[in-house]
Amino acid sequence: MARRAISTITGGPARSVLGIHVFHCPDVVGIVAKLSECIASRGGNIRSVDVFVPENKQEFYSRSEFVFDPTYWPRDVVDNDFIKLSKLFSAEKSIVRVPDLDPKYKIVILASKQEHCLVDLLYKWQEGRLPVDISCVISNHQRAPNTHVIRFLERHGIPYHYLPTSAGNKREAEILELAEDTDFLVLARYMQILSGRFLESYGKDIINIHHGLLPSFKGGSPSKQAFDAGVKLIGATSHFVSQELDAGPIIEQMVERVSHRDTLQSFVQKSENLEKQCLVQAIKSYCELRVLPYQENKTLVF
């Protein structure tokens, strides 16, 4: 991916920036040709095009990366050109993103007591390896002022909101208010179930990490479930949140081999490492427009 600072990209025009376009429309002849024409007519240069046409279905999915000079193809004109292309092919989805010019995705992270995923996200963000702005961190677990998480957040000006929950009050109204201006939410081992009413009210994507290889070992204690089952592979799954527990469309999965020599403790340690990697990769894929909804409960990940 291009750096945040505008820079020359090899193979493109001088002072070029990276653009990303994803497309979903009915499949007809000539879509890629028109896409290429749209970019080339403005002096842009395609770097890659990934296309998927399901078998026995007249549907077209694509993700394109291209470089262009914003001096000759201004950002607003880019949008207008792709809107015309979208109308031409009656597209269901057409999204353009220019990482160097567009605002970063704004997110809120929700976490509970376990903080390996939260800490990993914060440090990846600090290193510039996550293309997001963190509005705040919300937790149902109270952390003391001198803990490393609180010190980190204070140092970087990120608010921490402690919202204790109970069986009768999940604090969803407060969460919705804090998340009002976000682009999506990240559940970094947030051990509370969000209600269907919350999901409908928020209306945007929520990315969760599950410490198990879904669809196996749903619900609580998946590492113990896997250990008791004597599995030879353990995994972590990042998925979109849906009204059915641990059943939303899968974005990313990672696995590691285990054996009879592993203990429950080593299962958990390996699982936590997978969770961190899996969640980061899912967020990056989402921000890079690599994830598209597919059928009722699947995703395409380019």
C-alpha positions, 0 to 999 in steps of 0.5 A: 500500500502507498504511504500516507505522504503523497509520493511517486509510485513506480510505474505510474505518472509523476506525483501519483497516488494509489486509488482502490475501487471495488465493484459489484454488478450484473455480469455483462461483456465489457466491464473490465474494458470500461473500467480500464477506459475510465482510468486510462482516459484520465491518465491513470494506470492500473496496477492490478485487477482481481475479478470474481464471477461465480459459477452459474451466476450472472454476477461480477465482483472486482477490486482494482488498484490504480495510480493517478495524478490528482492534479489532472484527475481531482478527487471529486472527479474520480468519484463522479467518473466511477458513479457514471460507471456504476450507473452504466452497469446498474452496480449494487456496490461501487466504492472508491478510496484514495488512502493518501487523500481520504480521511482514515477510517474512524473506529471505536475499540471495545474490550473487556478484561483480557487485553492482548488484542487491545494492546496489539491494536494500540501498538500497531496503530502507534507504529502506523501499521493500521490505517485508522483513527481510534476515537476511544476505547470502551470497556466493561472492565475498570483499569487503574490509572497507572496501568500500561493501557491507560498510560498509553491512551493518555499519552496519545489523547485517546479517551477510555470509557469504563461502562460496567455492565449487568444482566439488565443493562449492557450500556448500549445507549452510551456505546451508541452515543460514543460510536456515533461518528465512527465508520466501524467498530472493533470488538477486541475480546469484548465479552458482551453480546450486543443486542439485535436492537443495537446492531440495527441502531448502529447500522454499520459493520462491527468486526469481532475476533473469536478465539476458535476456528468457527463454525466449530467451538462457538460460544465460551471457552473455545480453547478448552472445547478444542483441548477437550476434543483433542484437535490437531489444529487450533485457530482464530476467526475474525468475522462480522457481528450478526444477530446470531452468536459467532455466526457472522460472515467470516473475514479472516481465519488463522490456524496453528498445529497442536499435539498431545504434548500441548496443555490447556495453557499452551493452547490458550497462549497459541490461540492468543497469538493467532487472535492478535494476528487475525484481528489485525489482518481483518481490519487491514483487509477491511480498510483496503477494500478487500472484503465484499459481502457475498451471498447471505452469510459469506464474504469475498476477500480479494 
